[in-house]
Structures are given as structure tokens and as C-alpha cells.
Amino acid sequence: MKIESLDGLLKLIPSIKKPLHPLSFKDKLKWTAIIVGIYFTLFSIPAFGVNASALNSSIYQVINIIFAARIGTLVTVGIGPIVLSSIILQMLQGTGALNIDLNNPDQKSRFQSIQKLAAMIIAIIEATIFTSTTISLTSPGFFLPVVAQLAFSAIIIIYLDEIMVKYGITSGINLFIAGGVAYAIVGGTFSILIPEAQNAIVTAGATAIPQAILAFGPLFFAIIIFLISIYVLDMKLELPLVFSQFRGVGGRLPLPFLYVSVLPVILATSLTVSLGVWLRVSATYTGSGASLVHFFAYYTNQSTSAGTGGEVLSGGLVYLMQPLSFLPYSTKYGGVGGYSNYFYILATQTSPLYPPWGGAPLLIPEWIHFIIYLLILVGLCVIFGKFWVEMTGQSPKHVAGQLQEVGWQIPGFRRDPRMIESVLQKYLPTITVLGSIAVGLLAALASLTGAMGNGMGILLTAGIMYGIYQQLKSENMIESYPALDRILS
């Protein structure tokens, strides 16, 4: 089937028009504030028919942060459909299965419409999966109404993201992730850490002060990981450039150490977490081939009288790809500040890995689980980092062509894109790999230390805030110096 045959269907999908004139910084802030207000309104409203006591379960913390979601509310699905549709279409484009020239405005518009359509379809599928496997309903009769609420809200988020891209100061994905992480850190500090510190002061006796300080360990580690992330994000290599048409006019080409920012860890984690969500439909499967199903994902029922828990991923290959689930501030393992208990469990706890051919499970120690998680996460970050560079026009060949078009060249080399490409080839592939490894290691380190807000969330928020800072800094300069806008455009 030719992709053009979808044009009739794609025309039925509404699209947000770009502003008729460039928006001022204040206008962008107004739009951003409106969208934040709408998002947090959806974030705070439980879906009608959902057991509200299950909203604050820590079991789904990783899903909540990565997908900017809150299980049980109208943003249960979050940005998952947007991220997954982007991954799928980029992979199809990269393999040649989907051949669309993104430099052509009409074809780029078609690509964006296809991505939006795919996101809507995924939203309906994920709403169904969450409702049937994760959410506690007050009555089985609310199944279809809850699916409809979650799917419709997910579609609203898809359009909020599009509005943010065209009218706001960053993308909706970035804004929603940062907002969700900030909510988790502030909420966790007041609802978990401070009460735990107060309890330590009252009951710990001679060790009251050390125990109270240790209770804030997750917050301290969150701050440390955040500062390290900002430092790494600011690292860059600068290549000298000269303007071929005007002698004496030069500049520098910055090559950030995190050349693709934190996108590799977003894509890698979205993939592994999505596998856990999608395979949840097989949690109760006991028929033919059950051993193979359990090899990939094994679930145990952890339902409580409060309606929390349910089928929870606790073994299998997909579980080994997930970050460690026993955070130091989880009451399941001794409460906040229980680092000694936490690392004891890390050294002694095991999880099942069922052979695909059947038989007794292999008991995988959790410290091996962490090593496997680390290796898989870093490996996926490298793969997605290299893939993203090629797919988004950031490869040495593309960058060399862009520099050639605007008249820049590297001093001491002929004005030939192949020469520029050969120089960039010495740096960009290495920076891409090392930067991808760095974000993977930072995320894993934060996971191991149990940093408040989840390591992935901290890393993503640091990258998002740094990117917004750079964008705002640039836009303020452009508004202050209109001549610079004419030169850059």
C-alpha cells in the first residue's frame, strides 16, 4: 500500500495551525502557563469509575515519570502514545519501510499527520490495556467508560503537545515530564521524607539526628544527580569556523558532549517500560506456551484491600531490563532511610527467570539484575543515540552539508563538504557514543541510590531545564537585537 493512499484519512485529522506572526516571549509564556494549567487539571482528576485510593501507588512510579502520567487519573496514558508513535515511525523511516522526504514540506506534513494518527491508535490500545490490567475499577461495568475517558484525555495531550511546539517555549513532552518529576519530588519530600525524619527524631533515641539526616538521603542524591547532569550537559567541544564570503568573519561550532541530549535514555526507557505495560495482558496466561511467556515477563498478584497493586512485573527478561523496584524510601523494604536494609536486599534478594522450554525458574540475584539492567540500558542508549543522529539530520554528512550551504568552512581546509565531513567524522560518532553511555550511567546511578523523583526523571528534568534555559537565552537575545534575527534567518 502506498503511503499516499492514507491522505484521505489524514485530512480528517485536525491540526493546530502555526501562529500567523512570530510570538513574543511573553506570549509564549502565557500559552505555556495555559497548557500547564490544563495538564495539571487532568493530572488531578481521577477517571470516573476508578478506585481513587490507588492513585498514589508507588508501584508505577517509573511509568508515571517516563510517560508524564499518573495511573488512575485522566493522564493515565500520558505521553506514551506520542513517544511510541515517534519511535515506530522513525524506525520505519530508518529501515526504508516508510520512504518520506522530510525536507519536502508536503511530505513532512504527511509524516506528522501519520504520527498523530498512530499516536491516537496507540492511545486507544494503551487505555484499554491500562484499564484491564493496571487500574482498580469500582465496578466492572465502568470498563468501557474508563477506556473512553483515558483515550480521549490522551488525545487531548497529543494536541497540547502540538500547541506547545508551535506556541510555547518547549515541547509538551518536555513540559509534562518536568512537571511530573517536580510534583513527585515536592510531594514525596512533604509526604514521605519529612514525616520519616520526624519519626526518627521521636523514636530513634541516641541515633535520632543521624537517622533524621539519612531520611533525606533520596533528596540529597536527587540534588547530586541533578548537578552532575547539568555539568555534563554544559560540556562541549568547539570547532573553529570561518565565513568563506567575508574575510575575518569567524565563529565556532559547538559540539555538546551530550550531542543528542537525553533523548537516548528517553527512548530506551520508554521501550523497556512499554514492554512491561504491553505484556501485562499475558500476566494470567497459563495455556500452551506459558513457559515462553513467563520467560519474557512474569507477573505476581500484589493486590491489596485498598485497591493498589494488581499484577506486578516481578521476573522474566523484561523485568531484568527494568530499573530496580525496591527504592530506599519504599515502605515495602523498611521505609525511608533504610539504606542498610536496601543494600542487604540488593545482595540477597532474587527474582525468577523461567527457561523458555519450561521447568524450575533460575533465581537471579538482584545485584546481577542491576548489572543486566545497566548493560541493557547503556546498550540501548548507544543504539538509539546513533540511530537518532542519523534520522534527525545530525550526522557528519548532514551537518557538513548545512555548513556548506550557509558558507561556513573549517580553517585550513578546502571549501568542500567532504572535507568538513571528514573532520566532523573524527568527533561526532565518538561524542554520540560517549554521551549516550554517560546518560545511561547517570540514570542507572540514580536508580541504584534511590534518588527522589526517580533517576530517569531527574536526568530528563535536568536536560529539559537546561534546554529551556538555552532557548530562552537565545530568544531574549533575538528580541533584544532584531538585526541578529535577520542574520540568523
Secondary structure, 3 states (H helix, E strand, C coil): CCHHHHHHHHCCCCCCCCCCCCCCHHHHHHHHHHHHHHHHHHHHCECCCECHHHCCCHHHHHHHHHCCCCCCECCCCCCHHHHHHHHHHHHHHHHCCCCCCCCCHHHHHHHHHHHHHHHHHHHHHHHHHHHHHCCCECCHHHHHHHHHHHHHHHHHHHHHHHHHHHHCCCCHHHHHHHHHHHHHHHHHHHHHHHHHHHHHHHHCHHHHHHHHHHHCHHHHHHHHHHHHHHHHHCCEEEEEEEECCCCCCEEEEEEECCCCCCHHHHHHHHHHHHHHHHHHHHCCCCCCCHHHHHHHCEEEECCCCCCCCCEEEEECHHHHCCCCCCCCCCHHHCCCCCHHHHHHHHHHCEEEECCCCCCCCEEEEHHHHHHHHHHHHHHHHHHHHHHHHHHCCCCHHHHHHHHHHHCEECCCCCCCHHHHHHHHHCCHHHHHHHHHHHHHHHHHHHHHHCCCCCHHHHHHHHHHHHHHHHHHHHHHHHHHCHHHHHHHC
